[in-house]
Amino acid sequence: MEDWGAFGSAIWKDRKGKRPSDKNPWRNVSLSASVAASTQGRNSSEITHQTSEPRKINSDPKSPETIQEARTHGRHVRSEDSNVDSQRISMLSLPNQARYKRPPRPLFTERDNAARLAWRQKAQETGKLVINRIFIEMENQDPHQALKTASFPKLEQLANETGTHIQVKRSEKSGNNVVLLFWGQKQQVDAAKAIANKWVSELGGESVKAKAWAKLWSLTPDLKQRLEKKLVDDEQRQAFRQTPETGITFPAIGNVLWPADEYHPVEVLGKSYEALDPIRMDCRCYIVWDDDAFKLMGRDKEMVRTAAIRVRGALFHVVARQMDVRSIYILQLPIEHGGLLNIRPWKYYAPDQLRRGVDPDKAQTLVRADMNRSGSLPEADILLDSTLRSRLNAIKIRDTTIELLEGLRYYKGNVKMEFRLGNFMLLRYRHPSADGWQFEDFENMLSQQQFKGAVSQVLGDEELEEMLLKRIMQADHLLEPSSTGTATLEDERPTYSAKINIHNPNGTGNYLYELVFEDSGRMFQCTSQNWSKLDPDCSSPTKLLDVPLIDLQKGSAWALEASATQVVSDESQVPSILLSFAERLAVDPRRARDHANPTRFLWFPEGLPVNYCDQKVSWTFKLIGSMYHVEVARHQHIDLKKADAVIGRGMGPLGMMEKPRWSVTVYHEGWGASLATHANLKVGECTTYPIEATKWFPEDHNPGHASNTHEDQEGCVSLMEKLIKLERVIREKIEANGRSNTAEYFEPEINGHQDSLL
C-alpha cells in the first residue's frame, strides 16, 4: 500500500495538477499501401530491378543493420514507378496507448526457436521421416472425419516441445506417403523423430524404412484427391513464411509504414515478424522489413492490398495491447440527508487474517461517511435530487463503457465484463486530517492520477456472506430462475468451476486453465474447458476497465470491470504434459455436494508447478424483466506454491487452503457473445459488433416499466436502480439490526489515533 501522506507528500506537491504529456505522434497516422499493377510492356531486367530490389532488404531479422535501420530511418515509402496503382490507406486514429513508458507487450505468444529461424532462411533440413499420409490427418479419427480438422496440430506441438521445426512434404516416390522434414540440433531432431515413430505405432502403423507400406486403409480416389489438394495448398501457404528468393518478379508490391521508434517490429512482432504469419499465409504474399516500412510482395494484386490493410490493422492490435486500465471513481451519496458527513478511513482485517493474528502491515484501508459529523455537500450537489444524481452516474458509466469498447475494436484476447459488489479499498491515497476528509477534498483526491482504489473480490463481511445465498433465494420479487423449467429460486442447481494457474518457465506468461462442471445427479460432467495465458509478470487477468460506484454510507461499491487474458487458439500451443494434467482432473462428488462443510473438491495430480487453484460453486439467477444475470458464488482459494509434500488421500498437493468466501456479480447475457469475438480475431482484423448504449445497456422488457424518451440513458439508469435494490436485499436484515459483526474487523485510525463509529 502506498500512502502519499506517509512518504509521498513531496511527490504530491511536485506533481499536483500535472499529468504526463498527452501528445501522441501516432494518434493520427497515414500508412502507404502501394500496390504495383501490371508490368506488361517492360523488359525482364527492368522488371526484376523494380520489383525484387527497389531498395536494400535485410531479410535477416537478427541483423544489426535491420534493427538500426528500423530505428533511424524516417523517410516515407514512395512508389518508384509513376505507372504504379497506388492506394493510400489512412487511419482515423490509433487506440489509446499506455500512459507511461514501459516495454511493449508483444503481439505474439511464442517466439520462433532457432530451428524455425533456420527453416525460414531456407537452411538444409537436419533429418527426415517418411510416414503414411493418413496419419498426418486423422488425429485418432476416421480418415473421412479427419478432413474436417485443422492441419497438423500434433506436429506443431511436437516441434514446440522438442525445440525443432517440422514441415510436411509430399513424397515423390509414393502417393500414399508424406515426408516429415526436421530442422534443429541433431539430438533434438532424433528425439522428435522417436516421438513421431511412437505416435504412428500407437495409431496402428509404422514409419517407412526398408519395406513397403501395408495397406492400412483403402482410400477412395475422391478422398486421395482431396488429401493431395490439401497437402499442396499447405505447402504453398507455408512457403510465404520463409525468406523470398532474390531476383524474382512480383506483379504486386505494397508498402506499409510502421512507427518503429514507438513499436519496433522485432520487439512486438518477433524476430521474423512471426506474428504476421497468418497474413502471409492467408494472403499468399511475402512480408519483409524494408527501412521504415513493411514490404509486401505477391502475385495477386487484391490479396496484397488485403494484406496491406491487415498489416496496418496489426499495428492497431499492437497498440491495443498496450492499453492502460481505465479507472473512474464515482461517488454515490445519500443526498436525501441534506448534509454531508466527513469521510473517514478504516483499517479492515479479513477473517482469515484475524484467525492467524492481526498484522497491521497487511490491513486494508476502507472508507465510510460519518453520519454524525458536521459538514455539508457542495452547493451544486445540494440542488441535485437522488434521481438526477443516479442518472448522472449511470450516464458516466455508460459513456465510459462505450469509450472502452471503441478502443477494444482491435484487441485480441479473452475479454470479460461484469459488475461486482464488494468493499471499496484505498490502495494509494493522501492522508486525511484528524477529522477525516471533507467531501470536496475526497472527491478531488479520487480524480488525481496518484490515487488508486479497488473493490474487493468478495463481499468482505463474513456474517453477510454466510446469509447471502438464503437471502438471494428469498428475493423472488426481484429475481427469477435462470434455468429453463426451474420453478423457484430454491430449485436452481449450482455449477462447479475452477481456475488453475500454472507456471510457465519461458517468461511469456503463466497458463490459466478454466473448466466448468455440471452435476447431472449421477455424475459430474465437464461442460467447458479453456486454455489461456496471462500477461507476463501477472498473476491474474489483465484489467482493462475499473469503474467503482462507491456508496460512502456503507463503504461498499458496485464495480464495473473488464479484464482479459491472452488467447491460446489451439491445444498445440499447450505443452503435452499440461494436456495430460488436464485429462486427469476430476471432481470428488461427495465433497462437491457437501455445501454445509465446503472443502476442496477438485482432484489433480502432483508434479506440476501449479501456483494456485480457485474453485467456485455458483448459483445463477436473472433480474426480473431483463436479460441481466446475477451470479452468487462461493470461492475457495488454494495456494499451491506453499504446498507441502503431503498428499491428501488422492487429492494431490494440499497447499494452503483459505476459508470459503462469497461474491455477487451481475452481467448481461449478450455481453459474453459479443466479447467472445475478440478471441477469434484474425491478425489485422477488428470486431464488427455494434457499440451502442441501447445494445449494451438495453431498456427493461418488462411491460410495466415506464418508457422514457432518452432510451440510450434509460437502460443504464434502470440497471443502476436494480443494483441498488439487489444490495438492499443482501444487507436488509443486517441494517435492521444496526450493524453486523463487520465492526469486529474494522479499526478506525486517523493519524495514529483510534476512534469509533458507534
C-alpha positions in Angstrom: 0.0 0.0 0.0 1.3 3.4 -0.9 0.4 6.3 1.3 1.0 9.8 0.0 0.8 11.2 3.5 3.4 8.8 4.8 6.2 9.2 2.3 4.9 10.9 -0.8 4.0 14.5 0.2 6.8 16.0 -1.8 5.9 14.0 -4.8 2.3 15.1 -4.4 3.2 18.7 -4.3 5.6 18.5 -7.2 3.1 16.6 -9.4 -0.1 18.3 -8.3 -2.0 19.4 -11.3 0.5 17.9 -13.7 -0.1 14.9 -16.0 2.1 13.1 -18.4 2.0 14.6 -21.9 -1.0 13.6 -24.0 1.0 14.2 -27.2 0.8 11.1 -29.2 2.6 11.3 -32.5 0.9 8.2 -33.8 -2.7 9.1 -32.9 -3.3 10.1 -36.5 -1.1 8.3 -38.9 -1.2 7.6 -42.6 0.1 4.3 -43.9 1.1 3.9 -47.5 0.0 0.7 -49.2 1.3 1.0 -52.8 0.3 -2.0 -54.9 2.1 -2.5 -58.1 -0.1 -3.0 -61.1 0.6 -4.8 -64.4 4.2 -4.7 -65.7 3.2 -5.6 -69.2 5.4 -3.9 -71.9 8.6 -3.8 -69.9 11.7 -5.9 -70.4 12.5 -8.5 -67.8 15.7 -6.9 -66.4 13.8 -3.7 -65.7 11.0 -5.6 -64.0 13.5 -7.5 -61.9 15.2 -4.3 -60.8 11.9 -2.6 -60.0 10.1 -5.5 -58.2 12.7 -7.5 -56.4 15.3 -5.0 -55.2 14.0 -1.4 -55.4 15.9 -0.9 -52.1 18.1 -3.0 -49.9 16.1 -5.6 -48.0 17.5 -7.0 -44.8 16.0 -10.4 -44.7 17.8 -11.5 -41.5 15.7 -10.2 -38.7 18.6 -10.5 -36.2 20.9 -8.4 -38.3 22.1 -5.3 -36.5 21.6 -3.4 -39.7 17.9 -4.3 -39.7 17.4 -3.0 -36.2 19.5 0.1 -36.8 17.6 0.9 -40.0 14.3 0.4 -38.3 15.2 2.8 -35.5 16.9 5.5 -37.6 15.3 5.8 -41.0 12.4 8.2 -41.0 11.6 8.7 -44.7 8.3 7.7 -46.2 7.8 4.9 -48.6 7.1 6.1 -52.1 6.3 4.2 -55.3 9.2 4.4 -57.6 7.1 3.9 -60.7 4.7 6.6 -61.9 2.5 3.9 -63.5 2.0 2.0 -60.3 -1.5 1.8 -59.0 -1.2 3.4 -55.5 -3.7 3.2 -52.7 -3.4 5.4 -49.6 -4.7 3.7 -46.5 -5.4 6.2 -43.7 -6.0 5.5 -40.1 -8.6 7.6 -38.3 -6.8 7.1 -35.0 -5.0 4.6 -33.0 -6.5 3.2 -29.8 -5.4 4.9 -26.5 -1.8 4.0 -25.7 -0.2 3.3 -22.4 0.3 6.4 -20.2 3.8 5.6 -19.0 6.7 4.3 -21.0 7.3 0.6 -20.5 8.5 -2.4 -22.6 5.7 -3.0 -25.1 3.6 -6.1 -24.8 4.2 -8.2 -27.9 1.5 -9.4 -30.3 2.8 -13.0 -30.4 2.6 -15.5 -27.6 5.6 -17.7 -28.5 8.8 -16.6 -30.2 10.5 -18.5 -33.1 13.0 -21.0 -31.9 16.4 -21.4 -33.6 15.2 -24.3 -35.7 12.3 -22.4 -37.2 14.6 -19.4 -37.9 16.9 -21.7 -39.9 13.9 -23.1 -41.8 12.7 -19.5 -42.6 16.1 -18.8 -44.1 15.9 -22.0 -46.1 18.7 -23.9 -44.4 19.1 -27.6 -45.2 16.9 -29.9 -43.0 18.6 -32.0 -40.3 16.6 -35.1 -40.7 13.5 -36.7 -42.4 10.9 -39.3 -41.7 8.6 -41.0 -44.2 5.1 -42.0 -42.9 1.7 -42.8 -44.4 -0.1 -39.6 -45.1 -3.3 -40.7 -43.4 -1.6 -40.4 -40.0 -1.0 -36.7 -40.6 -4.7 -36.1 -41.0 -6.5 -38.5 -38.7 -5.8 -37.4 -35.1 -7.3 -40.7 -33.8 -10.4 -40.2 -36.0 -11.8 -41.9 -39.0 -9.9 -40.5 -42.1 -13.1 -39.2 -43.6 -13.9 -37.2 -40.4 -10.3 -36.1 -40.1 -10.6 -33.9 -43.2 -12.7 -31.5 -41.2 -9.9 -30.8 -38.7 -7.2 -28.2 -38.8 -3.9 -29.1 -40.3 -1.2 -30.9 -38.4 -1.7 -29.7 -34.8 0.2 -32.6 -33.3 3.3 -31.9 -35.3 3.3 -28.3 -34.3 3.1 -29.3 -30.7 5.9 -31.8 -31.1 8.1 -29.1 -32.7 7.4 -26.7 -29.9 8.3 -29.2 -27.2 11.5 -30.6 -28.8 12.8 -27.2 -30.0 12.6 -28.3 -33.6 10.7 -27.2 -36.7 8.7 -29.8 -38.7 7.4 -29.4 -42.2 5.3 -31.9 -44.2 6.2 -32.5 -47.8 4.7 -34.9 -50.4 6.7 -37.9 -51.2 7.8 -38.1 -54.9 8.1 -41.9 -54.7 4.7 -42.9 -53.3 1.4 -41.1 -53.4 0.4 -42.7 -50.2 3.3 -41.3 -48.1 4.5 -38.0 -46.9 7.9 -36.9 -45.7 8.4 -35.1 -42.4 11.3 -32.7 -42.6 13.1 -31.7 -39.4 15.2 -28.7 -38.6 17.2 -28.3 -35.4 20.1 -29.8 -33.5 20.7 -33.5 -34.2 19.9 -34.5 -30.7 16.6 -32.6 -30.8 15.7 -34.0 -34.2 16.4 -37.6 -33.1 14.1 -37.0 -30.1 11.3 -35.6 -32.2 11.6 -38.5 -34.7 11.4 -41.0 -31.9 8.2 -39.5 -30.6 6.7 -39.3 -34.1 7.5 -43.0 -34.6 5.9 -43.9 -31.3 2.8 -41.9 -32.2 2.5 -43.7 -35.6 2.9 -47.1 -33.9 0.2 -46.3 -31.4 -2.2 -45.4 -34.2 -1.7 -48.8 -35.8 1.1 -48.5 -38.3 4.8 -47.9 -38.5 7.1 -45.5 -40.3 8.5 -46.4 -43.7 12.1 -47.8 -43.5 13.3 -50.6 -45.8 10.0 -52.2 -46.6 6.9 -51.2 -48.4 3.8 -50.0 -46.7 1.0 -52.3 -45.7 -2.3 -51.1 -46.9 -4.0 -49.8 -43.7 -6.9 -48.1 -45.3 -8.4 -48.2 -48.7 -8.6 -44.6 -49.9 -11.2 -43.8 -52.5 -10.0 -41.7 -55.5 -12.0 -38.8 -54.3 -10.5 -38.9 -50.8 -7.0 -39.3 -52.1 -7.5 -36.2 -54.4 -8.8 -34.1 -51.5 -5.8 -35.1 -49.4 -3.5 -34.3 -52.2 -5.1 -30.9 -52.7 -4.8 -30.1 -49.0 -1.2 -31.0 -48.8 -0.3 -29.0 -52.0 -2.2 -26.0 -50.6 -0.5 -26.1 -47.2 3.0 -26.4 -48.8 2.3 -23.3 -50.9 0.9 -21.3 -47.9 3.8 -22.3 -45.7 6.4 -21.1 -48.2 5.3 -17.5 -47.7 6.6 -17.7 -44.1 10.2 -18.1 -45.5 12.6 -15.5 -46.9 11.8 -14.7 -50.5 14.2 -15.7 -53.3 16.2 -12.8 -54.7 15.7 -11.8 -58.3 12.1 -13.0 -58.6 9.5 -10.8 -60.3 6.4 -10.0 -58.2 3.5 -8.4 -60.1 2.1 -6.8 -56.9 4.1 -4.9 -54.3 2.8 -3.0 -51.3 4.5 -0.9 -48.6 3.0 -0.1 -45.2 4.7 2.5 -43.0 5.3 1.4 -39.4 6.2 3.6 -36.4 9.4 1.7 -35.5 10.5 4.3 -32.9 7.3 3.6 -30.9 6.9 -0.1 -31.5 10.0 -1.8 -33.0 8.8 -4.7 -35.2 11.3 -7.2 -33.7 10.1 -6.4 -30.2 6.3 -6.6 -30.8 6.1 -9.0 -33.8 9.1 -11.3 -33.2 12.5 -11.9 -34.8 11.0 -13.0 -38.1 7.8 -10.9 -37.6 6.1 -14.2 -36.9 3.0 -12.5 -35.6 2.3 -11.7 -39.3 2.4 -15.3 -40.4 -1.4 -15.6 -40.6 -1.4 -12.7 -43.0 1.4 -14.1 -45.1 -0.4 -17.5 -45.5 -4.0 -16.1 -45.9 -3.0 -13.5 -48.5 -0.2 -15.6 -50.1 2.5 -12.9 -50.0 5.9 -12.3 -48.6 6.3 -9.6 -45.8 9.7 -8.3 -45.1 11.1 -5.2 -43.3 12.4 -2.5 -45.6 13.9 0.6 -43.9 10.9 2.2 -42.2 8.1 0.0 -43.6 6.9 -3.5 -44.3 7.2 -4.5 -47.9 4.6 -6.9 -49.2 5.3 -9.0 -52.4 2.9 -11.3 -54.1 1.2 -12.5 -57.3 -2.3 -11.3 -56.7 -3.0 -7.5 -56.5 -6.2 -7.8 -54.4 -4.5 -10.2 -52.0 -1.6 -7.8 -51.5 -4.0 -5.0 -51.0 -5.8 -7.0 -48.4 -2.5 -7.9 -46.7 -1.6 -4.2 -46.6 -4.8 -3.4 -44.8 -4.3 -6.2 -42.3 -0.7 -5.2 -41.6 -2.0 -1.7 -40.8 -4.6 -3.4 -38.6 -1.7 -5.4 -36.9 -0.3 -2.1 -35.7 -3.7 -1.4 -34.2 -3.5 -4.8 -32.5 -0.1 -3.9 -31.0 -1.3 -0.5 -29.7 -4.5 -2.0 -28.2 -2.3 -4.5 -26.3 -0.6 -1.5 -24.6 -3.8 -0.1 -23.3 -3.9 1.1 -19.7 -6.7 0.3 -17.4 -9.4 2.9 -17.5 -10.3 3.8 -13.9 -13.0 6.2 -12.9 -14.3 6.5 -9.4 -17.9 7.6 -9.0 -19.5 8.6 -5.7 -23.0 7.6 -4.7 -24.1 9.9 -2.0 -27.0 9.9 0.5 -28.4 13.2 -1.0 -31.6 12.9 1.0 -29.8 13.6 4.2 -29.1 17.1 3.0 -25.7 17.5 4.7 -22.5 15.6 4.4 -20.7 13.9 6.8 -17.0 13.5 7.0 -15.4 10.6 5.2 -13.0 8.5 7.3 -10.6 5.7 6.7 -10.9 2.3 8.4 -8.4 -0.5 8.8 -10.0 -3.8 7.7 -8.8 -7.3 8.5 -10.2 -10.2 6.7 -11.5 -13.1 8.8 -8.5 -15.3 7.8 -6.2 -12.6 9.0 -7.9 -12.4 12.3 -7.6 -16.1 12.9 -3.9 -16.1 12.0 -3.2 -13.0 14.1 -3.5 -9.3 13.1 -0.6 -7.9 11.1 -1.1 -4.1 10.7 1.0 -4.1 7.6 -1.4 -6.3 5.8 -4.6 -4.4 6.7 -6.8 -3.0 4.0 -7.9 0.6 4.2 -11.7 1.2 3.6 -13.7 4.4 3.8 -17.1 5.3 5.2 -19.0 8.6 5.7 -19.6 9.5 9.3 -23.3 10.4 9.5 -23.0 12.2 12.8 -20.3 14.7 11.8 -20.8 18.3 10.7 -20.2 19.4 7.2 -22.2 20.0 4.1 -22.3 19.0 0.4 -21.1 21.4 -2.2 -23.9 23.8 -3.2 -24.2 22.3 -6.6 -24.8 18.8 -5.1 -27.4 20.0 -2.7 -29.5 21.1 -5.7 -29.4 17.6 -7.2 -32.0 15.2 -6.0 -31.2 11.5 -5.7 -32.8 10.6 -9.0 -30.8 13.1 -11.0 -27.6 12.1 -9.2 -28.2 8.5 -10.1 -28.9 9.4 -13.7 -25.7 11.3 -14.0 -23.7 8.4 -12.5 -25.4 6.0 -14.9 -24.6 8.2 -17.9 -20.9 8.4 -16.8 -20.8 4.6 -16.5 -22.4 4.2 -19.9 -20.1 6.6 -21.7 -17.0 5.1 -20.1 -18.1 1.6 -21.2 -18.8 2.7 -24.8 -15.4 4.5 -25.0 -13.6 1.4 -23.8 -15.4 -0.8 -26.4 -14.4 1.5 -29.1 -10.8 1.3 -28.0 -11.0 -2.5 -28.0 -12.0 -2.9 -31.6 -8.6 -4.3 -32.4 -8.0 -6.1 -29.1 -7.4 -9.8 -29.4 -8.0 -11.7 -26.2 -10.4 -13.4 -23.9 -12.4 -10.4 -22.7 -14.9 -10.5 -19.9 -17.1 -7.7 -18.4 -19.3 -7.7 -15.3 -20.4 -5.8 -12.2 -19.2 -7.0 -8.8 -20.2 -6.0 -5.3 -17.5 -5.6 -2.6 -15.7 -3.3 -0.2 -14.1 -0.2 -1.6 -10.4 -0.2 -0.6 -7.9 2.6 -0.7 -4.6 1.4 -2.1 -2.8 4.7 -2.7 -4.1 7.8 -1.2 -3.4 11.1 0.6 -3.5 11.2 4.4 -6.7 12.8 5.8 -6.9 15.4 8.6 -7.8 14.4 12.1 -11.5 14.6 11.3 -11.2 12.7 8.0 -11.7 14.1 4.5 -14.2 16.8 3.7 -16.2 15.8 0.6 -14.5 18.3 -1.7 -11.1 17.0 -0.7 -12.1 13.4 -1.1 -13.7 13.9 -4.5 -10.6 15.8 -5.6 -8.3 13.1 -4.4 -10.3 10.5 -6.4 -9.7 12.4 -9.6 -5.9 12.6 -9.2 -3.6 10.3 -11.1 -1.7 9.3 -8.0 -4.9 7.9 -6.3 -5.6 4.2 -6.7 -8.5 2.2 -5.3 -10.0 -1.2 -5.8 -13.1 -3.2 -5.0 -12.6 -6.5 -3.1 -13.2 -9.7 -4.9 -15.6 -10.9 -2.2 -18.3 -9.1 -0.2 -16.0 -8.6 2.7 -18.4 -9.3 5.6 -18.3 -12.8 7.0 -21.8 -12.7 8.6 -23.2 -11.2 5.4 -21.6 -13.9 3.3 -23.0 -16.7 5.5 -26.5 -15.4 4.9 -26.1 -14.4 1.3 -27.5 -17.4 -0.6 -30.5 -17.7 1.7 -31.4 -14.0 1.2 -31.0 -14.2 -2.5 -33.3 -17.2 -2.8 -36.0 -15.3 -0.9 -35.9 -12.3 -3.2 -38.5 -13.6 -5.7 -39.8 -10.0 -6.1 -36.5 -9.0 -7.8 -35.1 -12.3 -9.1 -36.2 -15.3 -11.1 -34.6 -18.6 -12.0 -32.2 -18.5 -15.0 -32.6 -22.2 -16.0 -35.5 -23.2 -18.2 -38.0 -25.3 -16.4 -36.9 -24.3 -12.9 -40.0 -23.2 -10.9 -38.5 -21.4 -7.9 -35.2 -19.8 -6.9 -34.6 -22.6 -4.4 -34.7 -25.1 -7.2 -31.8 -23.5 -9.1 -28.9 -26.0 -9.3 -25.3 -24.9 -8.7 -22.5 -25.0 -11.3 -18.9 -26.1 -10.3 -15.9 -24.5 -11.8 -12.1 -24.0 -11.2 -9.3 -21.8 -12.5 -5.8 -23.3 -12.3 -2.7 -21.0 -12.6 0.4 -23.0 -13.9 3.9 -21.6 -14.0 5.4 -21.1 -17.5 9.2 -21.1 -17.3 9.7 -19.3 -20.7 8.5 -16.0 -19.4 5.7 -15.4 -21.9 3.0 -15.6 -19.2 1.6 -18.3 -17.0 -1.0 -20.7 -18.3 -4.6 -20.4 -17.0 -6.8 -23.5 -17.3 -10.5 -22.9 -16.7 -13.1 -25.7 -16.6 -16.8 -25.9 -15.7 -18.6 -29.0 -14.3 -22.3 -29.7 -14.0 -23.9 -32.2 -11.6 -26.3 -34.4 -13.5 -27.4 -36.2 -10.4 -25.5 -39.3 -11.3 -22.1 -37.9 -12.1 -20.2 -34.6 -12.7 -19.7 -33.8 -16.4 -17.2 -31.3 -17.7 -19.2 -28.9 -20.0 -16.5 -26.3 -20.8 -12.7 -26.1 -20.7 -10.4 -23.3 -21.9 -6.7 -22.7 -22.0 -5.4 -19.1 -22.0 -2.2 -17.2 -20.9 -1.8 -14.3 -18.5 0.4 -11.4 -19.5 4.0 -11.7 -18.3 4.5 -10.9 -14.6 0.7 -11.0 -14.0 -0.9 -13.5 -11.6 -4.5 -12.7 -12.7 -6.2 -11.4 -15.9 -5.2 -8.0 -17.1 -7.7 -5.4 -16.1 -9.0 -3.1 -18.8 -11.8 -1.2 -17.1 -12.4 -0.4 -13.5 -15.4 1.9 -12.6 -16.5 1.6 -9.0 -19.8 3.2 -8.0 -19.0 4.0 -4.3 -21.6 4.1 -1.6 -19.9 6.2 1.1 -22.5 5.4 3.7 -21.9 1.7 3.5 -18.3 1.7 2.4 -19.2 -0.7 -0.5 -19.1 -0.3 -4.2 -20.5 -1.9 -7.4 -17.5 -2.1 -9.7 -17.9 -2.4 -13.5 -14.8 -4.3 -14.5 -13.5 -5.7 -17.8 -10.4 -8.0 -17.9 -8.7 -10.1 -20.5 -6.2 -13.0 -20.9 -4.1 -14.0 -24.0 -5.7 -16.4 -26.4 -4.4 -19.9 -26.8 -6.1 -20.6 -30.1 -5.1 -24.3 -30.4 -4.0 -27.0 -27.9 -0.9 -27.5 -30.0 0.4 -24.3 -28.2 0.0 -26.0 -24.8 2.8 -28.4 -23.7 1.6 -32.1 -23.8 2.4 -32.5 -20.1 -0.2 -29.9 -19.3 -2.7 -31.5 -21.6 -2.1 -34.8 -19.8 -2.5 -33.0 -16.5 -5.9 -31.6 -17.6 -7.1 -35.1 -18.7 -6.5 -36.4 -15.1 -8.5 -33.7 -13.4 -11.7 -34.9 -11.6 -14.3 -33.9 -9.2 -15.0 -35.6 -5.9 -18.8 -35.8 -6.0 -19.2 -36.3 -2.2 -17.1 -33.3 -1.3 -18.6 -31.1 -4.0 -22.2 -31.7 -2.9 -21.4 -31.1 0.8 -22.4 -27.4 0.9 -22.7 -27.5 4.7 -19.0 -28.2 5.1 -17.3 -26.8 1.9 -13.9 -28.1 1.3 -11.6 -28.9 -1.7 -13.5 -31.0 -4.3 -11.1 -30.9 -7.3 -8.6 -33.7 -7.7 -5.4 -33.3 -9.8 -2.1 -35.0 -9.9 1.1 -33.6 -8.3 4.4 -32.9 -10.1 3.5 -29.7 -12.0 4.4 -26.1 -10.9 0.8 -25.1 -10.1 0.7 -21.6 -8.5 -2.8 -21.7 -7.3 -6.3 -23.1 -7.8 -9.5 -21.2 -7.4 -12.5 -23.4 -7.1 -16.0 -22.0 -7.3 -19.6 -23.1 -6.7 -22.1 -20.7 -8.2 -25.9 -20.2 -8.4 -27.2 -18.0 -11.3 -30.5 -16.1 -11.3 -32.0 -13.4 -13.5 -33.2 -9.9 -12.7 -36.9 -9.9 -13.4 -37.8 -8.1 -16.6 -34.3 -8.0 -18.0 -31.6 -10.2 -19.5 -29.2 -9.5 -16.7 -27.9 -12.5 -14.7 -26.9 -12.4 -11.0 -24.2 -14.9 -10.0 -23.9 -15.8 -6.3 -20.7 -17.8 -5.9 -18.7 -19.4 -3.1 -15.0 -19.2 -3.7 -12.1 -21.2 -2.2 -8.5 -20.1 -3.0 -5.8 -22.9 -2.7 -2.2 -21.6 -2.7 -0.1 -24.4 -4.1 3.2 -22.6 -4.2 3.3 -23.3 -0.5 2.2 -26.9 -0.9 3.8 -29.5 1.3 4.9 -32.9 0.1 1.8 -34.3 2.0 -0.8 -35.7 -0.4 -4.4 -35.6 0.7 -5.8 -39.0 0.1 -5.6 -38.8 -3.7 -6.5 -35.2 -4.0 -3.0 -34.1 -5.0 -0.9 -31.5 -3.1 -2.9 -29.9 -0.3 -1.4 -26.4 -0.4 -2.7 -23.5 1.8 -6.5 -23.6 1.6 -8.3 -20.4 2.6 -11.7 -20.3 4.1 -14.6 -20.1 1.6 -15.7 -16.6 0.7 -18.8 -15.3 -1.2 -19.2 -12.9 -4.1 -22.0 -11.3 -6.1 -21.6 -10.4 -9.8 -24.1 -9.1 -12.4 -23.7 -9.3 -16.2 -25.8 -9.2 -19.4 -26.1 -12.4 -21.3 -25.4 -10.5 -24.6 -22.1 -9.2 -23.3 -20.4 -12.6 -23.4 -21.5 -13.3 -27.0 -20.2 -10.0 -28.3 -16.9 -10.0 -26.4 -16.2 -13.6 -27.4 -15.4 -12.3 -30.9 -12.2 -10.8 -29.6 -10.8 -14.3 -29.0 -11.4 -15.3 -32.7 -10.0 -12.1 -34.3 -7.5 -12.7 -37.1 -4.3 -10.7 -37.0 -5.1 -7.3 -38.5 -8.9 -7.5 -38.3 -11.3 -5.8 -36.0 -14.6 -6.6 -34.3 -17.8 -5.7 -36.0 -20.4 -6.0 -33.3 -22.5 -2.8 -32.7 -21.3 -0.5 -30.0 -24.5 1.4 -28.9 -25.8 2.2 -25.5 -29.2 0.6 -26.3 -27.4 -2.7 -27.1 -25.0 -2.8 -24.2 -27.4 -1.4 -21.6 -30.8 -2.3 -23.0 -34.0 -1.0 -21.6 -36.1 -3.4 -19.5 -38.5 -5.5 -21.5 -40.9 -5.6 -18.5 -44.3 -4.3 -19.8 -44.8 -2.4 -16.6 -41.6 -0.4 -17.0 -42.2 3.2 -17.8 -40.7 4.3 -21.1 -38.6 7.3 -21.5 -37.6 9.5 -24.4 -33.9 9.0 -23.5 -33.7 5.4 -24.4 -30.0 5.3 -24.6 -29.9 6.5 -20.9 -32.8 4.6 -19.5 -31.3 1.2 -19.8 -28.3 2.0 -17.7 -30.3 4.1 -15.2 -32.7 1.1 -14.8 -29.7 -1.2 -14.2 -28.2 1.1 -11.5 -31.6 1.1 -9.7 -31.7 -2.7 -9.8 -28.2 -3.0 -8.4 -29.1 -0.7 -5.5 -32.2 -2.8 -4.8 -30.2 -6.0 -5.0 -27.7 -4.7 -2.5 -30.6 -3.6 -0.3 -31.9 -7.2 -0.3 -28.4 -8.5 0.6 -28.0 -6.1 3.5 -31.6 -5.6 4.7 -31.6 -7.6 7.9 -28.2 -6.5 8.9 -29.1 -2.9 8.5 -32.3 -3.5 10.6 -30.1 -4.8 13.4 -27.9 -1.7 13.3 -24.6 -3.3 12.4 -23.1 -6.6 11.6 -20.1 -8.2 13.0 -18.2 -6.4 10.3 -17.4 -3.9 13.2 -15.1 -6.6 14.6 -12.9 -6.3 11.6 -12.6 -2.6 11.5 -10.2 -0.4 13.4 -10.8 3.4 12.7 -7.4 5.0 12.6 -6.6 8.6 11.8 -3.1 9.9 12.2 -2.4 7.2 14.8 -5.5 7.9 16.9 -8.2 5.2 17.1 -11.9 6.3 17.2 -15.2 4.6 16.9 -18.3 4.9 14.7 -20.5 3.6 17.4 
